[in-house]
Amino acid sequence: MNVGAMFKSTAPVIARYSGIGKALAFRYAGPGTIFLLHSVVPDTTSYPEEFTRCPVSVLEDTLAWLKENKVQFVSLDTALERLRTPTEDRFCVFTFDDGYADNLTHVLPIMERFGAPFTVYITTGMITGEIDTCWWFGLAALIRSRNNLALPELGYSFDCTNAASKKRAFAAISALVESNGESLSSVRTALDANGIDGRSIVRAEGLTMEQLRRLAASPLVTIGAHGVRHIRLPRVSVVEVQREMADGRAWLENILQREVRHFAYPFGACGHREAQIAQSIGFRTAVTMQRGTLFPEHLGHFYALPRESIMSTETASSLRCKIDGMNRAFHSRLGDPVAHM
């Protein structure tokens, strides 16, 4: 039995019906929530990279639940104005990272049906092929095609015989790469040995320039920047951070012939240096992957706004915990309700 998974699935239910969540909401529920997604896929498909793939039905059910609970759908710019003049009305913002083609084919029709604005943060390398971290696309493809996977250089082997084991394998290998960057070379070796070209997968998954223009033409859509190569900005030089932010923004503005005002840190990774650079380049906001809701106090912290992820396992109880700030309460150990950095 996976005790951790069981706790994650039952904790929101306990919080919702025990009254704990309601009590925490008095301190941790801000007037708004920014939601984070990546790719939205048909329910009939199965992907090992669970964090970045949301089934169509989950997005639809999430929107329906929020609407039923009178949480208003607003754009990112409107959310900032709402923080300046707060009311009792709750609101939310939907954001999608990277620039998947399904943001046009699957997401846009759903959001149109609900009248929900959304922001798409574009990694320009998803379109041009310059993306640096396409290893995870290749890893997912490799795991989908195998019943087992060995990384002999690292002394690991993984069972991949069914959907659940494939997800566990992907999560374990991703965590390994996150904790030990040198292990990435072993992953790349496995991809090369199996003839998997991550960049080709990226080009197939990402928006084309024409699709980007079509998506941006919707009055519901705000296009934001997400860098060029999708690299961890705190690990590179100031010059590289500036280049990633400024070049990605300039490329998008040239293609769309409009100002790009918002930025999402790749992997949500940022520090004070990155926030200062985002401000100096001229972005209006920058978002992280820190858990939490929006408060008027964020008016002084536009360059480290928190977001709550929409997962494939989302339920009414887990959504309630997110908009009521329980995730922030738990992960901050009952610390400051206002997530800054």
C-alpha positions as YAML, in Angstrom:
chain: A
units: angstrom
residues:
- id: 1
  name: MET
  ca: [0.00, 0.00, 0.00]
- id: 2
  name: ASN
  ca: [1.31, 3.47, -0.92]
- id: 3
  name: VAL
  ca: [0.71, 5.31, 2.35]
- id: 4
  name: GLY
  ca: [1.81, 8.66, 0.92]
- id: 5
  name: ALA
  ca: [-0.62, 8.45, -1.98]
- id: 6
  name: MET
  ca: [-3.42, 7.36, 0.36]
- id: 7
  name: PHE
  ca: [-2.77, 10.35, 2.63]
- id: 8
  name: LYS
  ca: [-2.75, 12.77, -0.30]
- id: 9
  name: SER
  ca: [-6.11, 11.46, -1.52]
- id: 10
  name: THR
  ca: [-7.82, 11.37, 1.88]
- id: 11
  name: ALA
  ca: [-6.38, 14.51, 3.52]
- id: 12
  name: PRO
  ca: [-8.50, 16.94, 1.44]
- id: 13
  name: VAL
  ca: [-11.66, 14.97, 2.26]
- id: 14
  name: ILE
  ca: [-10.84, 14.96, 5.97]
- id: 15
  name: ALA
  ca: [-10.05, 18.68, 5.90]
- id: 16
  name: ARG
  ca: [-13.26, 19.49, 4.05]
- id: 17
  name: TYR
  ca: [-15.67, 17.55, 6.22]
- id: 18
  name: SER
  ca: [-13.96, 17.86, 9.59]
- id: 19
  name: GLY
  ca: [-14.06, 21.63, 9.60]
- id: 20
  name: ILE
  ca: [-10.25, 21.95, 9.62]
- id: 21
  name: GLY
  ca: [-10.21, 23.41, 6.12]
- id: 22
  name: LYS
  ca: [-12.90, 25.94, 6.94]
- id: 23
  name: ALA
  ca: [-11.03, 27.05, 10.04]
- id: 24
  name: LEU
  ca: [-7.75, 27.47, 8.11]
- id: 25
  name: ALA
  ca: [-9.56, 29.39, 5.36]
- id: 26
  name: PHE
  ca: [-10.10, 32.34, 7.70]
- id: 27
  name: ARG
  ca: [-6.36, 32.97, 7.54]
- id: 28
  name: TYR
  ca: [-5.13, 31.28, 4.37]
- id: 29
  name: ALA
  ca: [-7.87, 31.89, 1.78]
- id: 30
  name: GLY
  ca: [-7.14, 34.98, -0.26]
- id: 31
  name: PRO
  ca: [-9.69, 36.47, -2.65]
- id: 32
  name: GLY
  ca: [-8.17, 34.76, -5.70]
- id: 33
  name: THR
  ca: [-6.25, 31.73, -6.91]
- id: 34
  name: ILE
  ca: [-4.01, 31.25, -9.94]
- id: 35
  name: PHE
  ca: [-4.27, 27.72, -11.31]
- id: 36
  name: LEU
  ca: [-1.43, 25.99, -13.18]
- id: 37
  name: LEU
  ca: [-1.76, 23.41, -15.96]
- id: 38
  name: HIS
  ca: [0.34, 22.33, -18.91]
- id: 39
  name: SER
  ca: [-1.11, 19.89, -21.45]
- id: 40
  name: VAL
  ca: [-4.77, 18.81, -21.66]
- id: 41
  name: VAL
  ca: [-5.36, 15.40, -23.23]
- id: 42
  name: PRO
  ca: [-8.30, 13.10, -24.05]
- id: 43
  name: ASP
  ca: [-9.47, 10.87, -21.23]
- id: 44
  name: THR
  ca: [-8.72, 7.80, -23.32]
- id: 45
  name: THR
  ca: [-4.96, 8.48, -23.36]
- id: 46
  name: SER
  ca: [-2.48, 7.56, -20.65]
- id: 47
  name: TYR
  ca: [0.79, 9.39, -20.03]
- id: 48
  name: PRO
  ca: [3.44, 8.61, -17.44]
- id: 49
  name: GLU
  ca: [4.22, 12.32, -16.95]
- id: 50
  name: GLU
  ca: [1.15, 12.79, -14.76]
- id: 51
  name: PHE
  ca: [1.97, 16.27, -13.47]
- id: 52
  name: THR
  ca: [1.95, 17.89, -16.92]
- id: 53
  name: ARG
  ca: [-1.04, 16.02, -18.40]
- id: 54
  name: CYS
  ca: [-4.59, 16.88, -17.39]
- id: 55
  name: PRO
  ca: [-7.53, 14.87, -18.81]
- id: 56
  name: VAL
  ca: [-10.18, 16.89, -20.63]
- id: 57
  name: SER
  ca: [-12.88, 15.77, -18.19]
- id: 58
  name: VAL
  ca: [-10.85, 16.99, -15.19]
- id: 59
  name: LEU
  ca: [-10.54, 20.47, -16.66]
- id: 60
  name: GLU
  ca: [-14.25, 20.51, -17.48]
- id: 61
  name: ASP
  ca: [-15.24, 19.27, -14.02]
- id: 62
  name: THR
  ca: [-12.92, 21.81, -12.38]
- id: 63
  name: LEU
  ca: [-14.46, 24.69, -14.29]
- id: 64
  name: ALA
  ca: [-17.98, 23.42, -13.56]
- id: 65
  name: TRP
  ca: [-17.25, 23.10, -9.82]
- id: 66
  name: LEU
  ca: [-15.74, 26.58, -9.63]
- id: 67
  name: LYS
  ca: [-18.67, 28.09, -11.49]
- id: 68
  name: GLU
  ca: [-21.16, 26.27, -9.25]
- id: 69
  name: ASN
  ca: [-19.33, 27.63, -6.21]
- id: 70
  name: LYS
  ca: [-19.47, 31.16, -7.61]
- id: 71
  name: VAL
  ca: [-15.71, 31.51, -8.15]
- id: 72
  name: GLN
  ca: [-15.40, 33.99, -11.02]
- id: 73
  name: PHE
  ca: [-13.10, 33.40, -14.00]
- id: 74
  name: VAL
  ca: [-10.91, 36.43, -14.72]
- id: 75
  name: SER
  ca: [-7.81, 37.28, -16.71]
- id: 76
  name: LEU
  ca: [-4.46, 37.79, -15.01]
- id: 77
  name: ASP
  ca: [-4.61, 41.55, -15.55]
- id: 78
  name: THR
  ca: [-8.12, 41.71, -14.12]
- id: 79
  name: ALA
  ca: [-6.97, 39.68, -11.10]
- id: 80
  name: LEU
  ca: [-4.39, 42.35, -10.29]
- id: 81
  name: GLU
  ca: [-7.05, 45.05, -10.42]
- id: 82
  name: ARG
  ca: [-9.30, 42.95, -8.18]
- id: 83
  name: LEU
  ca: [-6.52, 42.82, -5.59]
- id: 84
  name: ARG
  ca: [-6.43, 46.61, -5.56]
- id: 85
  name: THR
  ca: [-10.16, 46.84, -4.91]
- id: 86
  name: PRO
  ca: [-11.03, 43.60, -3.09]
- id: 87
  name: THR
  ca: [-14.64, 42.49, -2.70]
- id: 88
  name: GLU
  ca: [-16.26, 39.42, -1.15]
- id: 89
  name: ASP
  ca: [-16.39, 37.75, -4.59]
- id: 90
  name: ARG
  ca: [-13.85, 34.97, -5.10]
- id: 91
  name: PHE
  ca: [-12.00, 34.75, -8.42]
- id: 92
  name: CYS
  ca: [-9.50, 32.52, -10.20]
- id: 93
  name: VAL
  ca: [-7.04, 32.71, -13.08]
- id: 94
  name: PHE
  ca: [-6.13, 29.78, -15.34]
- id: 95
  name: THR
  ca: [-2.58, 29.53, -16.67]
- id: 96
  name: PHE
  ca: [-0.96, 26.96, -18.97]
- id: 97
  name: ASP
  ca: [2.81, 26.55, -19.20]
- id: 98
  name: ASP
  ca: [5.12, 25.66, -22.11]
- id: 99
  name: GLY
  ca: [3.00, 26.03, -25.26]
- id: 100
  name: TYR
  ca: [1.43, 22.69, -26.10]
- id: 101
  name: ALA
  ca: [-0.60, 22.48, -29.31]
- id: 102
  name: ASP
  ca: [-3.49, 21.04, -27.29]
- id: 103
  name: ASN
  ca: [-3.88, 24.43, -25.62]
- id: 104
  name: LEU
  ca: [-5.43, 25.43, -28.93]
- id: 105
  name: THR
  ca: [-7.18, 22.20, -29.92]
- id: 106
  name: HIS
  ca: [-8.48, 21.04, -26.52]
- id: 107
  name: VAL
  ca: [-8.23, 23.91, -24.04]
- id: 108
  name: LEU
  ca: [-9.58, 26.82, -26.06]
- id: 109
  name: PRO
  ca: [-12.96, 25.20, -26.92]
- id: 110
  name: ILE
  ca: [-13.52, 24.26, -23.28]
- id: 111
  name: MET
  ca: [-12.61, 27.71, -21.98]
- id: 112
  name: GLU
  ca: [-14.85, 29.31, -24.60]
- id: 113
  name: ARG
  ca: [-17.75, 27.19, -23.41]
- id: 114
  name: PHE
  ca: [-17.25, 28.46, -19.85]
- id: 115
  name: GLY
  ca: [-16.31, 32.00, -20.83]
- id: 116
  name: ALA
  ca: [-13.05, 31.60, -18.91]
- id: 117
  name: PRO
  ca: [-10.00, 33.76, -19.78]
- id: 118
  name: PHE
  ca: [-6.60, 32.09, -19.56]
- id: 119
  name: THR
  ca: [-2.90, 32.80, -19.95]
- id: 120
  name: VAL
  ca: [-0.52, 30.61, -21.95]
- id: 121
  name: TYR
  ca: [3.16, 31.01, -21.08]
- id: 122
  name: ILE
  ca: [5.16, 30.12, -24.19]
- id: 123
  name: THR
  ca: [8.59, 28.53, -24.14]
- id: 124
  name: THR
  ca: [9.71, 29.72, -27.57]
- id: 125
  name: GLY
  ca: [11.94, 26.65, -27.91]
- id: 126
  name: MET
  ca: [8.77, 24.53, -28.02]
- id: 127
  name: ILE
  ca: [8.12, 26.18, -31.39]
- id: 128
  name: THR
  ca: [11.65, 26.69, -32.70]
- id: 129
  name: GLY
  ca: [13.20, 23.45, -31.40]
- id: 130
  name: GLU
  ca: [15.67, 25.27, -29.11]
- id: 131
  name: ILE
  ca: [14.20, 23.84, -25.91]
- id: 132
  name: ASP
  ca: [16.94, 22.42, -23.71]
- id: 133
  name: THR
  ca: [15.05, 20.12, -21.38]
- id: 134
  name: CYS
  ca: [13.25, 17.93, -23.88]
- id: 135
  name: TRP
  ca: [14.65, 14.88, -22.07]
- id: 136
  name: TRP
  ca: [11.37, 14.44, -20.21]
- id: 137
  name: PHE
  ca: [9.43, 14.16, -23.48]
- id: 138
  name: GLY
  ca: [11.83, 11.44, -24.57]
- id: 139
  name: LEU
  ca: [11.71, 9.72, -21.18]
- id: 140
  name: ALA
  ca: [7.91, 9.60, -21.27]
- id: 141
  name: ALA
  ca: [7.98, 8.12, -24.77]
- id: 142
  name: LEU
  ca: [10.53, 5.51, -23.70]
- id: 143
  name: ILE
  ca: [8.51, 4.49, -20.64]
- id: 144
  name: ARG
  ca: [5.30, 4.24, -22.67]
- id: 145
  name: SER
  ca: [7.00, 1.82, -25.05]
- id: 146
  name: ARG
  ca: [8.62, -0.47, -22.45]
- id: 147
  name: ASN
  ca: [7.54, -2.97, -19.80]
- id: 148
  name: ASN
  ca: [10.74, -2.37, -17.88]
- id: 149
  name: LEU
  ca: [13.51, 0.19, -17.97]
- id: 150
  name: ALA
  ca: [17.07, -0.14, -16.70]
- id: 151
  name: LEU
  ca: [19.58, 2.62, -16.01]
- id: 152
  name: PRO
  ca: [22.64, 0.44, -15.36]
- id: 153
  name: GLU
  ca: [25.04, 3.34, -14.89]
- id: 154
  name: LEU
  ca: [22.97, 4.44, -11.90]
- id: 155
  name: GLY
  ca: [22.10, 0.97, -10.68]
- id: 156
  name: TYR
  ca: [18.36, 1.41, -11.13]
- id: 157
  name: SER
  ca: [15.69, -0.61, -12.89]
- id: 158
  name: PHE
  ca: [12.00, 0.16, -13.11]
- id: 159
  name: ASP
  ca: [8.85, -1.85, -13.70]
- id: 160
  name: CYS
  ca: [6.74, -0.32, -16.49]
- id: 161
  name: THR
  ca: [4.14, -3.03, -17.06]
- id: 162
  name: ASN
  ca: [1.01, -0.91, -16.53]
- id: 163
  name: ALA
  ca: [-0.16, 2.70, -16.37]
- id: 164
  name: ALA
  ca: [0.39, 3.03, -12.62]
- id: 165
  name: SER
  ca: [3.91, 1.59, -12.70]
- id: 166
  name: LYS
  ca: [4.80, 3.78, -15.69]
- id: 167
  name: LYS
  ca: [3.76, 6.87, -13.72]
- id: 168
  name: ARG
  ca: [5.82, 5.73, -10.74]
- id: 169
  name: ALA
  ca: [8.85, 5.13, -12.95]
- id: 170
  name: PHE
  ca: [8.59, 8.55, -14.54]
- id: 171
  name: ALA
  ca: [8.18, 10.25, -11.16]
- id: 172
  name: ALA
  ca: [11.14, 8.37, -9.69]
- id: 173
  name: ILE
  ca: [13.49, 9.13, -12.59]
- id: 174
  name: SER
  ca: [12.41, 12.77, -12.71]
- id: 175
  name: ALA
  ca: [13.07, 13.11, -8.98]
- id: 176
  name: LEU
  ca: [16.48, 11.53, -9.51]
- id: 177
  name: VAL
  ca: [17.37, 14.07, -12.19]
- id: 178
  name: GLU
  ca: [16.11, 16.92, -9.98]
- id: 179
  name: SER
  ca: [18.25, 15.82, -7.03]
- id: 180
  name: ASN
  ca: [21.30, 14.82, -9.04]
- id: 181
  name: GLY
  ca: [21.86, 16.70, -12.29]
- id: 182
  name: GLU
  ca: [24.64, 14.31, -13.30]
- id: 183
  name: SER
  ca: [22.11, 11.48, -13.61]
- id: 184
  name: LEU
  ca: [20.64, 13.22, -16.65]
- id: 185
  name: SER
  ca: [23.50, 11.92, -18.80]
- id: 186
  name: SER
  ca: [22.40, 8.34, -18.05]
- id: 187
  name: VAL
  ca: [18.85, 9.19, -19.06]
- id: 188
  name: ARG
  ca: [20.08, 10.72, -22.30]
- id: 189
  name: THR
  ca: [22.18, 7.62, -22.95]
- id: 190
  name: ALA
  ca: [19.09, 5.43, -22.57]
- id: 191
  name: LEU
  ca: [17.15, 7.66, -24.96]
- id: 192
  name: ASP
  ca: [19.93, 7.58, -27.57]
- id: 193
  name: ALA
  ca: [20.25, 3.80, -27.26]
- id: 194
  name: ASN
  ca: [16.55, 3.44, -28.02]
- id: 195
  name: GLY
  ca: [16.57, 5.91, -30.92]
- id: 196
  name: ILE
  ca: [14.32, 8.44, -29.20]
- id: 197
  name: ASP
  ca: [14.70, 12.03, -30.38]
- id: 198
  name: GLY
  ca: [13.22, 14.32, -27.76]
- id: 199
  name: ARG
  ca: [13.37, 17.38, -29.99]
- id: 200
  name: SER
  ca: [11.21, 15.71, -32.63]
- id: 201
  name: ILE
  ca: [8.65, 14.91, -29.96]
- id: 202
  name: VAL
  ca: [8.72, 18.53, -28.79]
- id: 203
  name: ARG
  ca: [8.08, 19.82, -32.29]
- id: 204
  name: ALA
  ca: [5.12, 17.43, -32.60]
- id: 205
  name: GLU
  ca: [3.72, 18.43, -29.18]
- id: 206
  name: GLY
  ca: [4.32, 22.16, -29.37]
- id: 207
  name: LEU
  ca: [2.35, 24.91, -31.05]
- id: 208
  name: THR
  ca: [3.39, 25.94, -34.53]
- id: 209
  name: MET
  ca: [3.74, 29.64, -35.27]
- id: 210
  name: GLU
  ca: [0.41, 29.59, -37.09]
- id: 211
  name: GLN
  ca: [-1.28, 27.84, -34.17]
- id: 212
  name: LEU
  ca: [0.25, 30.38, -31.79]
- id: 213
  name: ARG
  ca: [-1.24, 33.21, -33.83]
- id: 214
  name: ARG
  ca: [-4.64, 31.51, -33.86]
- id: 215
  name: LEU
  ca: [-4.54, 30.97, -30.10]
- id: 216
  name: ALA
  ca: [-3.44, 34.55, -29.44]
- id: 217
  name: ALA
  ca: [-6.29, 35.86, -31.61]
- id: 218
  name: SER
  ca: [-8.87, 34.69, -29.07]
- id: 219
  name: PRO
  ca: [-10.13, 37.49, -26.80]
- id: 220
  name: LEU
  ca: [-9.95, 35.02, -23.91]
- id: 221
  name: VAL
  ca: [-6.22, 34.40, -24.31]
- id: 222
  name: THR
  ca: [-3.25, 36.28, -22.87]
- id: 223
  name: ILE
  ca: [0.16, 35.19, -24.13]
- id: 224
  name: GLY
  ca: [2.99, 35.26, -21.62]
- id: 225
  name: ALA
  ca: [6.69, 34.36, -21.84]
- id: 226
  name: HIS
  ca: [8.33, 31.25, -20.39]
- id: 227
  name: GLY
  ca: [11.90, 31.61, -21.60]
- id: 228
  name: VAL
  ca: [13.62, 30.17, -24.66]
- id: 229
  name: ARG
  ca: [15.15, 26.85, -23.54]
- id: 230
  name: HIS
  ca: [13.14, 26.11, -20.37]
- id: 231
  name: ILE
  ca: [16.19, 26.06, -18.11]
- id: 232
  name: ARG
  ca: [16.45, 26.52, -14.35]
- id: 233
  name: LEU
  ca: [17.28, 30.20, -14.15]
- id: 234
  name: PRO
  ca: [18.86, 30.22, -10.65]
- id: 235
  name: ARG
  ca: [21.54, 27.82, -11.96]
- id: 236
  name: VAL
  ca: [22.82, 30.10, -14.75]
- id: 237
  name: SER
  ca: [24.53, 33.47, -15.00]
- id: 238
  name: VAL
  ca: [22.84, 36.85, -14.88]
- id: 239
  name: VAL
  ca: [23.54, 37.27, -18.59]
- id: 240
  name: GLU
  ca: [21.82, 33.99, -19.41]
- id: 241
  name: VAL
  ca: [18.80, 34.83, -17.26]
- id: 242
  name: GLN
  ca: [18.45, 38.18, -19.00]
- id: 243
  name: ARG
  ca: [18.81, 36.50, -22.39]
- id: 244
  name: GLU
  ca: [16.19, 33.85, -21.62]
- id: 245
  name: MET
  ca: [13.67, 36.42, -20.45]
- id: 246
  name: ALA
  ca: [14.35, 39.18, -22.96]
- id: 247
  name: ASP
  ca: [14.87, 37.02, -26.07]
- id: 248
  name: GLY
  ca: [11.77, 34.92, -25.43]
- id: 249
  name: ARG
  ca: [9.71, 38.03, -24.92]
- id: 250
  name: ALA
  ca: [11.10, 39.79, -28.00]
- id: 251
  name: TRP
  ca: [10.46, 36.72, -30.19]
- id: 252
  name: LEU
  ca: [6.83, 36.51, -29.09]
- id: 253
  name: GLU
  ca: [6.27, 40.24, -29.51]
- id: 254
  name: ASN
  ca: [7.72, 40.10, -33.01]
- id: 255
  name: ILE
  ca: [5.46, 37.17, -34.01]
- id: 256
  name: LEU
  ca: [2.29, 38.52, -32.39]
- id: 257
  name: GLN
  ca: [2.91, 42.25, -32.82]
- id: 258
  name: ARG
  ca: [1.74, 42.97, -29.30]
- id: 259
  name: GLU
  ca: [3.28, 43.54, -25.88]
- id: 260
  name: VAL
  ca: [4.02, 40.47, -23.76]
- id: 261
  name: ARG
  ca: [3.64, 41.54, -20.14]
- id: 262
  name: HIS
  ca: [3.74, 38.38, -18.04]
- id: 263
  name: PHE
  ca: [6.39, 35.74, -17.29]
- id: 264
  name: ALA
  ca: [6.44, 32.24, -15.75]
- id: 265
  name: TYR
  ca: [9.70, 30.93, -14.30]
- id: 266
  name: PRO
  ca: [10.60, 27.54, -15.85]
- id: 267
  name: PHE
  ca: [10.11, 24.83, -13.19]
- id: 268
  name: GLY
  ca: [8.81, 27.67, -11.00]
- id: 269
  name: ALA
  ca: [12.44, 28.22, -9.98]
- id: 270
  name: CYS
  ca: [13.34, 31.75, -8.95]
- id: 271
  name: GLY
  ca: [15.06, 33.80, -6.32]
- id: 272
  name: HIS
  ca: [15.34, 37.50, -5.61]
- id: 273
  name: ARG
  ca: [17.83, 37.86, -8.48]
- id: 274
  name: GLU
  ca: [15.43, 36.42, -11.04]
- id: 275
  name: ALA
  ca: [12.55, 38.52, -9.69]
- id: 276
  name: GLN
  ca: [14.62, 41.69, -10.00]
- id: 277
  name: ILE
  ca: [15.62, 40.81, -13.56]
- id: 278
  name: ALA
  ca: [12.00, 40.09, -14.56]
- id: 279
  name: GLN
  ca: [11.03, 43.51, -13.22]
- id: 280
  name: SER
  ca: [13.95, 45.28, -14.90]
- id: 281
  name: ILE
  ca: [13.12, 43.74, -18.28]
- id: 282
  name: GLY
  ca: [9.63, 45.18, -18.05]
- id: 283
  name: PHE
  ca: [7.31, 42.30, -17.22]
- id: 284
  name: ARG
  ca: [4.27, 43.26, -15.20]
- id: 285
  name: THR
  ca: [4.14, 39.96, -13.28]
- id: 286
  name: ALA
  ca: [6.01, 36.70, -12.88]
- id: 287
  name: VAL
  ca: [4.56, 33.48, -11.48]
- id: 288
  name: THR
  ca: [6.13, 30.63, -9.54]
- id: 289
  name: MET
  ca: [4.98, 27.14, -8.54]
- id: 290
  name: GLN
  ca: [4.72, 28.02, -4.87]
- id: 291
  name: ARG
  ca: [1.43, 26.96, -3.36]
- id: 292
  name: GLY
  ca: [-0.94, 29.59, -2.08]
- id: 293
  name: THR
  ca: [-3.71, 32.02, -2.94]
- id: 294
  name: LEU
  ca: [-3.60, 35.69, -3.90]
- id: 295
  name: PHE
  ca: [-3.84, 38.44, -1.30]
- id: 296
  name: PRO
  ca: [-3.79, 42.26, -1.57]
- id: 297
  name: GLU
  ca: [-0.29, 42.02, -0.06]
- id: 298
  name: HIS
  ca: [0.87, 40.52, -3.38]
- id: 299
  name: LEU
  ca: [0.54, 43.99, -4.89]
- id: 300
  name: GLY
  ca: [4.06, 44.50, -3.56]
- id: 301
  name: HIS
  ca: [5.27, 41.14, -4.85]
- id: 302
  name: PHE
  ca: [4.21, 40.94, -8.50]
- id: 303
  name: TYR
  ca: [7.31, 38.95, -9.44]
- id: 304
  name: ALA
  ca: [6.73, 35.87, -7.26]
- id: 305
  name: LEU
  ca: [3.02, 35.12, -7.50]
- id: 306
  name: PRO
  ca: [1.92, 31.67, -6.24]
- id: 307
  name: ARG
  ca: [-0.06, 29.10, -8.21]
- id: 308
  name: GLU
  ca: [-1.98, 25.94, -7.41]
- id: 309
  name: SER
  ca: [-1.65, 23.00, -9.81]
- id: 310
  name: ILE
  ca: [-4.68, 21.24, -11.28]
- id: 311
  name: MET
  ca: [-3.90, 17.53, -11.14]
- id: 312
  name: SER
  ca: [-5.34, 14.56, -13.01]
- id: 313
  name: THR
  ca: [-6.70, 13.30, -9.66]
- id: 314
  name: GLU
  ca: [-8.53, 16.54, -8.82]
- id: 315
  name: THR
  ca: [-11.70, 16.30, -6.72]
- id: 316
  name: ALA
  ca: [-14.16, 18.75, -5.20]
- id: 317
  name: SER
  ca: [-12.42, 18.32, -1.85]
- id: 318
  name: SER
  ca: [-8.93, 18.98, -3.23]
- id: 319
  name: LEU
  ca: [-10.18, 22.06, -5.11]
- id: 320
  name: ARG
  ca: [-11.77, 23.38, -1.94]
- id: 321
  name: CYS
  ca: [-8.45, 22.94, -0.13]
- id: 322
  name: LYS
  ca: [-6.65, 24.87, -2.86]
- id: 323
  name: ILE
  ca: [-8.92, 27.89, -3.00]
- id: 324
  name: ASP
  ca: [-9.15, 27.96, 0.80]
- id: 325
  name: GLY
  ca: [-5.37, 27.98, 1.16]
- id: 326
  name: MET
  ca: [-5.01, 24.69, 2.98]
- id: 327
  name: ASN
  ca: [-2.10, 23.66, 0.73]
- id: 328
  name: ARG
  ca: [-0.27, 26.82, 1.75]
- id: 329
  name: ALA
  ca: [-1.04, 26.21, 5.41]
- id: 330
  name: PHE
  ca: [0.31, 22.66, 5.21]
- id: 331
  name: HIS
  ca: [3.45, 23.37, 3.18]
- id: 332
  name: SER
  ca: [4.34, 26.51, 5.15]
- id: 333
  name: ARG
  ca: [3.71, 24.64, 8.43]
- id: 334
  name: LEU
  ca: [1.10, 27.21, 9.38]
- id: 335
  name: GLY
  ca: [3.45, 30.02, 8.39]
- id: 336
  name: ASP
  ca: [2.82, 33.24, 6.48]
- id: 337
  name: PRO
  ca: [-0.37, 32.93, 4.37]
- id: 338
  name: VAL
  ca: [1.14, 35.21, 1.71]
- id: 339
  name: ALA
  ca: [3.54, 33.23, -0.47]
- id: 340
  name: HIS
  ca: [6.33, 35.49, -1.72]
- id: 341
  name: MET
  ca: [9.35, 33.53, -2.96]
...
